[in-house]
Amino acid sequence: MELENKIIEVLKTIYDPEIPVDIFELGLIYEVKIDKENNVVIDMTLTSPNCPVAESLPKEVEDKVASIPDVKTAKVEIVFDPPWDKDMMSEEAQLELGFL
């Protein structure tokens, strides 16, 4: 559980370039899976399939998560099901962007 919290802390330092909110608060992270050997797989979506950072953002997530001392490997799997929408954002993010 502690490792998952560290991963989430790192995810909160990564921002969608078009929206001034981190990818975790945006609801782009669907699942963080950690196996017994600390290999991490993150199910993540993008705000749209045509997102300008569709290639660089998952790579940034993998690199930053892989740099956490206890993480053996990090892999991002991009999923578009369910498709992202603004209701997946945290209340904090919705407030910040004026949706509430």
C-alpha positions as CSV (number, residue, x, y, z in Angstrom):
1,M,0.0,0.0,0.0
2,E,2.9,2.4,0.8
3,L,4.3,1.8,-2.7
4,E,1.0,2.6,-4.3
5,N,0.8,5.9,-2.3
6,K,4.3,6.8,-3.6
7,I,3.2,6.0,-7.1
8,I,0.2,8.2,-6.7
9,E,2.3,11.0,-5.3
10,V,4.5,10.8,-8.5
11,L,1.4,10.7,-10.7
12,K,0.2,13.9,-9.1
13,T,3.4,15.6,-10.4
14,I,2.5,14.9,-14.0
15,Y,0.2,17.4,-15.8
16,D,-1.9,17.2,-18.9
17,P,-0.4,20.0,-21.0
18,E,-3.8,21.4,-22.0
19,I,-5.3,21.4,-18.5
20,P,-3.6,22.8,-15.4
21,V,-4.5,19.8,-13.3
22,D,-2.4,16.7,-12.7
23,I,-3.4,13.4,-14.4
24,F,-4.4,11.7,-11.2
25,E,-6.9,14.4,-10.2
26,L,-8.1,14.5,-13.8
27,G,-9.2,10.9,-13.5
28,L,-6.9,9.7,-16.3
29,I,-5.5,6.9,-14.1
30,Y,-7.9,4.0,-14.0
31,E,-5.9,1.5,-12.1
32,V,-2.4,1.0,-10.5
33,K,-1.5,-2.7,-10.3
34,I,1.6,-3.8,-8.4
35,D,2.8,-7.5,-8.5
36,K,4.8,-9.2,-5.8
37,E,8.1,-8.2,-7.5
38,N,7.0,-4.5,-7.6
39,N,6.4,-4.5,-11.3
40,V,3.9,-1.8,-11.9
41,V,1.2,-1.7,-14.6
42,I,-0.9,1.5,-14.8
43,D,-4.2,1.5,-16.8
44,M,-4.4,5.1,-18.0
45,T,-6.6,7.0,-20.5
46,L,-6.2,10.3,-22.3
47,T,-8.6,13.1,-22.5
48,S,-9.1,12.2,-26.1
49,P,-7.6,9.6,-28.5
50,N,-6.1,12.6,-30.5
51,C,-4.5,14.0,-27.4
52,P,-1.3,15.9,-28.6
53,V,0.7,14.1,-25.9
54,A,-0.6,10.6,-26.6
55,E,3.0,9.3,-27.0
56,S,5.0,11.5,-24.6
57,L,2.6,11.5,-21.6
58,P,2.5,7.7,-21.1
59,K,6.3,7.6,-21.5
60,E,6.7,10.4,-18.9
61,V,4.4,8.3,-16.5
62,E,6.5,5.2,-17.1
63,D,9.8,7.0,-16.6
64,K,8.7,8.8,-13.4
65,V,7.1,5.8,-11.8
66,A,10.1,3.6,-12.8
67,S,12.4,6.1,-11.0
68,I,10.7,5.4,-7.6
69,P,13.3,3.4,-5.7
70,D,11.1,0.3,-4.9
71,V,9.6,0.0,-8.4
72,K,11.2,-2.7,-10.5
73,T,9.5,-1.9,-13.8
74,A,6.7,0.4,-14.9
75,K,4.4,0.0,-17.8
76,V,1.5,2.1,-19.0
77,E,-1.4,0.6,-20.8
78,I,-3.6,3.1,-22.6
79,V,-7.3,2.3,-22.5
80,F,-10.2,4.2,-24.0
81,D,-12.9,2.1,-22.4
82,P,-14.6,3.6,-20.6
83,P,-13.9,6.9,-22.4
84,W,-12.8,9.7,-20.2
85,D,-15.2,12.5,-19.4
86,K,-15.0,15.5,-17.1
87,D,-17.1,13.6,-14.4
88,M,-14.1,11.4,-13.8
89,M,-12.2,14.4,-12.4
90,S,-11.9,14.8,-8.6
91,E,-14.1,17.5,-7.1
92,E,-11.0,19.5,-6.5
93,A,-10.1,19.4,-10.3
94,Q,-13.7,20.2,-11.3
95,L,-13.7,23.2,-8.9
96,E,-10.4,24.4,-10.2
97,L,-11.6,24.3,-13.8
98,G,-14.9,25.9,-13.0
99,F,-17.1,22.8,-13.6
100,L,-18.7,23.0,-10.1
